[in-house]
């Protein structure tokens, strides 16, 4: 295949792909992250209620700092 002969078709295909990708990305709604995410203490406090399921808090051990 002669690339120079089909360069216009390659350019148009690349342009169409970029245009379609831009439209697709723009149609995705933005993330609605809240400014206050729940902390482990808040989640554990909800587990102290009588009707709530028990909560187990697991934390990975921290690596020792080397000097």
LINURJO-V594608 format. One record per backbone hydrogen bond with DSSP energy under -1.0 kcal/mol. CO is the residue of the C=O (numbers start at 1). NH is the residue of the N-H. Records with the same first field share a line. If there is no record, write none. Layout:
CO: NH  NH
This chain:
2: 6
6: 10
7: 11
8: 12
9: 13
10: 14
11: 15
12: 16
13: 17
14: 18
15: 19
16: 20
17: 21
18: 22
19: 23
20: 24
21: 25
22: 26
23: 27
39: 43
40: 44
41: 45
42: 46
45: 48
46: 49
